[in-house]
Amino acid sequence: MEYSRIEKILASLFVVFLLLASINFLRELENIPQRPNYEYYQEKYGIKALLENQSRLMELDRQLFEVYQKAESNLTEAERVYLFKREEYRVALESRNATEELKTEYLKAKEEYERAYFQYLGAKSAYEQTHEKLEELNSKIQELMQKANEEYRRAYNAYRLKVLILKLLFAVPIFIASLLLLRRYKNIYTSSLIAYSSLLLIYLLLSAIWSTVQLIGLSLFGAFATLLALYYLRKEYFKPERVYKRRIAQNKCYNCGFPVKDDYLYCPNCGAKLKEKCEHCGALKPIHLQFCPYCGQ
């Protein structure tokens, strides 16, 4: 049965509109099962409170590190002054030119160095203790985050399975009904229905593949589709009959592709027979042509 162009266009629009409506409906089905909330699993393992403690501890760690660096810098400077004053006072004692002023400066530098040293030790100890607590907290948070992620992943996989079942319960009966109608009534309307239901199942399959393995799944699907396309191209385009006809049309040997002339009976390159007698008119015609170019038989 033939159909007008407008009927074909309307049938295509019918498929497109049905497909758009069905895709939107499939997305609405995702809201029926309860979607797992990641924050619930964070609260379950107390991660939120630990993250707040981590933030405060990181700020304290930063401040103590600055104090530690400053104490280290002060100690370096105090040590330099102390060593200089000590050497100066030693030289003065050996030359018997020591004065009370040099002695006072030496003792003061020594006292400043000892004070800076104790301040350095206190700052270093406070920073190391805080940093150790921060590392322990980070390790604990990482461990709990891993547990929360695993539990959330299991819940989310179960949610996706429920959604997939709901979508299949919607799409598969439509496909089966369309297939049954097509077997009974072969017309443009049932063809449109089977096209719509097939595209819907393909969309559902691609969505499931993408949501499951995403880029890897898409790559595998693309590789599989490419192999099928190559196989079909090789099977259809490079059939021996098609190759022979293309070579004959290009004035080449059908067997090896070597250029030949119209009056050649055999290929000068491979020796293949190029002409045969037509059973109806007796004229010499190229081999592997379906119809004789002289009588049309």
C-alpha positions as CSV (number, residue, x, y, z in Angstrom):
1,M,0.0,0.0,0.0
2,E,1.4,3.4,-1.0
3,Y,1.0,6.5,1.1
4,S,1.3,10.2,0.2
5,R,4.2,12.3,1.4
6,I,2.0,14.3,3.8
7,E,0.9,11.0,5.4
8,K,4.5,9.9,5.9
9,I,5.3,13.3,7.4
10,L,2.4,13.1,9.8
11,A,3.3,9.6,10.8
12,S,6.9,10.8,11.5
13,L,5.5,13.6,13.6
14,F,3.3,11.2,15.4
15,V,6.3,9.1,16.4
16,V,8.3,12.2,17.5
17,F,5.5,13.6,19.7
18,L,4.8,10.2,21.3
19,L,8.5,9.7,21.9
20,L,8.9,13.1,23.6
21,A,5.8,12.6,25.8
22,S,7.0,9.1,26.8
23,I,10.5,10.3,27.6
24,N,9.1,13.0,29.9
25,F,6.8,10.4,31.5
26,L,9.8,8.1,32.0
27,R,11.6,10.9,33.8
28,E,8.6,11.4,36.1
29,L,8.8,7.7,37.0
30,E,12.2,8.5,38.6
31,N,10.3,10.4,41.4
32,I,8.2,7.4,42.4
33,P,10.8,5.4,44.3
34,Q,12.4,7.3,47.2
35,R,15.7,8.6,46.1
36,P,18.5,8.0,48.7
37,N,19.8,11.2,50.4
38,Y,23.5,11.4,50.8
39,E,23.3,13.8,53.7
40,Y,21.3,11.1,55.7
41,Y,24.3,8.7,55.5
42,Q,26.7,11.5,56.5
43,E,24.6,12.3,59.6
44,K,24.3,8.5,60.3
45,Y,28.0,8.2,60.7
46,G,28.4,11.7,62.4
47,I,30.5,13.0,59.5
48,K,28.9,16.4,59.5
49,A,29.9,17.2,63.1
50,L,33.4,15.8,62.4
51,L,33.7,18.1,59.4
52,E,32.9,21.1,61.6
53,N,35.5,20.0,64.1
54,Q,37.9,19.5,61.2
55,S,37.3,23.1,60.0
56,R,38.0,24.5,63.5
57,L,41.0,22.3,64.0
58,M,42.4,23.3,60.6
59,E,42.1,27.0,61.5
60,L,43.8,26.4,64.9
61,D,46.5,24.3,63.1
62,R,47.2,27.2,60.7
63,Q,47.4,29.7,63.5
64,L,49.7,27.5,65.6
65,F,51.9,26.9,62.6
66,E,52.3,30.7,62.1
67,V,53.2,31.0,65.9
68,Y,55.7,28.2,65.5
69,Q,57.3,29.8,62.4
70,K,57.6,33.1,64.2
71,A,59.1,31.4,67.4
72,E,61.6,29.6,65.1
73,S,62.5,32.9,63.5
74,N,62.9,34.6,66.9
75,L,65.0,31.7,68.2
76,T,67.3,32.0,65.2
77,E,67.8,35.7,65.7
78,A,68.3,35.4,69.5
79,E,70.8,32.6,68.9
80,R,72.8,34.8,66.5
81,V,72.9,37.7,69.0
82,Y,73.8,35.3,71.9
83,L,76.6,33.7,70.0
84,F,78.0,37.1,69.0
85,K,77.8,38.5,72.6
86,R,79.3,35.3,74.0
87,E,82.3,35.5,71.6
88,E,82.7,39.2,72.2
89,Y,82.7,38.7,76.0
90,R,85.2,35.7,75.8
91,V,87.6,37.7,73.7
92,A,87.4,40.6,76.2
93,L,88.1,38.2,79.1
94,E,91.1,36.8,77.4
95,S,92.5,40.3,76.7
96,R,91.6,41.4,80.2
97,N,89.4,44.1,78.8
98,A,86.1,42.8,80.0
99,T,83.7,45.3,81.5
100,E,80.5,45.0,83.4
101,E,78.6,46.4,80.4
102,L,79.9,43.6,78.2
103,K,79.0,41.1,80.8
104,T,75.5,42.5,81.2
105,E,74.9,42.4,77.5
106,Y,76.2,38.8,77.3
107,L,73.9,37.7,80.2
108,K,71.0,39.5,78.7
109,A,71.5,37.9,75.3
110,K,71.8,34.5,76.9
111,E,68.6,35.1,78.8
112,E,66.8,36.2,75.7
113,Y,68.1,33.1,73.8
114,E,66.9,30.8,76.6
115,R,63.5,32.5,76.6
116,A,63.2,32.2,72.8
117,Y,64.3,28.6,73.0
118,F,61.5,27.7,75.5
119,Q,59.0,29.7,73.5
120,Y,60.1,27.7,70.4
121,L,59.7,24.4,72.2
122,G,56.2,25.3,73.5
123,A,55.1,26.5,70.0
124,K,56.5,23.5,68.3
125,S,54.9,21.1,70.8
126,A,51.5,22.8,70.6
127,Y,51.6,22.8,66.7
128,E,52.7,19.1,66.5
129,Q,50.0,18.0,69.0
130,T,47.3,19.9,67.1
131,H,48.6,18.6,63.7
132,E,48.6,15.1,65.0
133,K,45.0,15.4,66.2
134,L,44.1,16.9,62.8
135,E,45.7,13.9,60.9
136,E,43.9,11.5,63.2
137,L,40.6,13.3,62.6
138,N,41.2,13.3,58.8
139,S,41.9,9.6,58.8
140,K,38.7,9.0,60.8
141,I,36.7,11.1,58.5
142,Q,38.1,9.4,55.5
143,E,37.2,6.0,56.9
144,L,33.6,7.0,57.8
145,M,33.2,8.7,54.4
146,Q,34.2,5.4,52.7
147,K,31.5,3.5,54.7
148,A,28.9,6.2,54.1
149,N,29.7,6.2,50.3
150,E,29.5,2.4,50.1
151,E,26.1,2.3,51.9
152,Y,24.8,5.2,49.8
153,R,26.1,3.5,46.6
154,R,24.2,0.3,47.5
155,A,21.0,2.3,48.2
156,Y,21.4,4.3,45.0
157,N,21.9,1.1,42.9
158,A,18.7,-0.4,44.4
159,Y,16.9,2.9,43.6
160,R,18.1,2.8,40.0
161,L,17.0,-0.8,39.7
162,K,13.5,0.1,40.9
163,V,13.3,2.9,38.4
164,L,14.5,0.7,35.6
165,I,11.8,-1.9,36.4
166,L,9.2,0.8,36.4
167,K,10.4,2.1,33.0
168,L,10.4,-1.4,31.5
169,L,6.9,-2.1,32.8
170,F,5.9,1.0,30.8
171,A,7.9,0.4,27.6
172,V,7.9,-3.4,27.1
173,P,4.0,-3.8,27.0
174,I,3.8,-1.0,24.5
175,F,6.4,-2.7,22.3
176,I,4.7,-6.1,22.5
177,A,1.3,-4.5,21.7
178,S,2.8,-2.6,18.7
179,L,4.4,-5.9,17.5
180,L,1.1,-7.8,17.7
181,L,-0.7,-5.0,15.9
182,L,2.0,-4.9,13.2
183,R,1.6,-8.6,12.6
184,R,-2.2,-8.3,12.2
185,Y,-2.4,-4.9,10.5
186,K,0.5,-4.0,8.3
187,N,0.0,-0.3,7.5
188,I,1.6,3.0,8.2
189,Y,0.0,3.4,11.6
190,T,1.2,0.1,13.0
191,S,4.6,0.8,11.5
192,S,4.7,4.2,13.3
193,L,3.8,2.5,16.5
194,I,6.5,-0.2,16.2
195,A,9.0,2.6,15.3
196,Y,7.9,4.6,18.4
197,S,8.1,1.6,20.8
198,S,11.5,0.5,19.3
199,L,13.0,3.9,19.7
200,L,11.6,4.1,23.2
201,L,13.3,0.8,24.1
202,I,16.6,2.0,22.5
203,Y,16.4,5.2,24.5
204,L,15.8,3.2,27.7
205,L,18.7,0.9,26.9
206,L,21.1,3.8,26.2
207,S,20.0,5.6,29.3
208,A,20.6,2.5,31.4
209,I,24.0,2.0,29.9
210,W,25.0,5.6,30.3
211,S,23.9,5.8,34.0
212,T,25.6,2.5,34.8
213,V,29.0,2.8,33.2
214,Q,28.8,6.3,31.5
215,L,31.8,6.9,29.3
216,I,33.0,3.3,29.3
217,G,29.6,2.0,28.4
218,L,29.1,4.7,25.7
219,S,32.6,3.8,24.3
220,L,31.8,0.1,24.2
221,F,28.4,0.7,22.6
222,G,30.1,3.0,20.0
223,A,32.7,0.4,19.3
224,F,30.1,-2.3,18.9
225,A,27.9,-0.1,16.6
226,T,31.0,0.7,14.6
227,L,31.9,-3.0,14.2
228,L,28.3,-3.7,13.0
229,A,28.5,-0.8,10.5
230,L,31.8,-2.1,9.2
231,Y,30.5,-5.6,8.9
232,Y,27.4,-4.4,7.1
233,L,29.5,-2.2,4.8
234,R,31.9,-5.0,4.1
235,K,29.0,-7.4,3.4
236,E,26.9,-5.2,1.2
237,Y,29.3,-2.7,-0.5
238,F,32.1,-5.2,-1.0
239,K,30.1,-8.1,-2.3
240,P,31.9,-9.8,-5.2
241,E,29.1,-9.0,-7.6
242,R,29.2,-5.3,-6.6
243,V,33.0,-5.2,-6.9
244,Y,32.9,-6.9,-10.3
245,K,30.3,-4.4,-11.7
246,R,32.2,-1.4,-10.4
247,R,35.4,-2.6,-12.0
248,I,33.7,-3.4,-15.3
249,A,32.1,0.1,-15.3
250,Q,35.6,1.6,-14.8
251,N,37.1,-0.5,-17.7
252,K,39.1,-2.7,-15.3
253,C,39.5,-6.4,-14.9
254,Y,36.8,-7.7,-12.6
255,N,39.2,-10.1,-11.0
256,C,42.4,-8.0,-10.3
257,G,41.4,-4.4,-11.2
258,F,44.0,-4.0,-14.0
259,P,42.9,-1.5,-16.7
260,V,41.6,-3.2,-19.8
261,K,40.1,-2.2,-23.2
262,D,36.7,-3.0,-24.7
263,D,38.1,-5.5,-27.2
264,Y,40.1,-7.5,-24.6
265,L,38.9,-11.0,-24.2
266,Y,41.3,-11.9,-21.4
267,C,43.0,-9.8,-18.8
268,P,46.7,-9.2,-19.7
269,N,47.6,-9.1,-15.9
270,C,45.9,-12.1,-14.4
271,G,44.6,-14.0,-17.5
272,A,40.9,-13.9,-16.3
273,K,38.3,-14.4,-19.0
274,L,36.6,-11.0,-19.6
275,K,33.9,-11.8,-22.3
276,E,31.3,-14.5,-22.8
277,K,28.6,-15.1,-25.5
278,C,25.1,-14.1,-24.8
279,E,22.8,-17.1,-24.9
280,H,20.1,-15.1,-26.7
281,C,21.8,-12.9,-29.3
282,G,25.3,-14.4,-29.4
283,A,27.1,-11.1,-28.9
284,L,30.2,-11.0,-26.7
285,K,29.2,-9.3,-23.4
286,P,31.3,-8.6,-20.2
287,I,31.2,-11.4,-17.7
288,H,29.1,-10.9,-14.5
289,L,26.6,-8.5,-16.0
290,Q,23.0,-9.3,-15.1
291,F,21.6,-8.2,-18.5
292,C,23.1,-8.3,-21.9
293,P,23.9,-4.7,-23.2
294,Y,23.0,-5.7,-26.8
295,C,19.7,-7.5,-26.5
296,G,18.6,-6.7,-22.9
297,Q,18.0,-10.3,-22.0
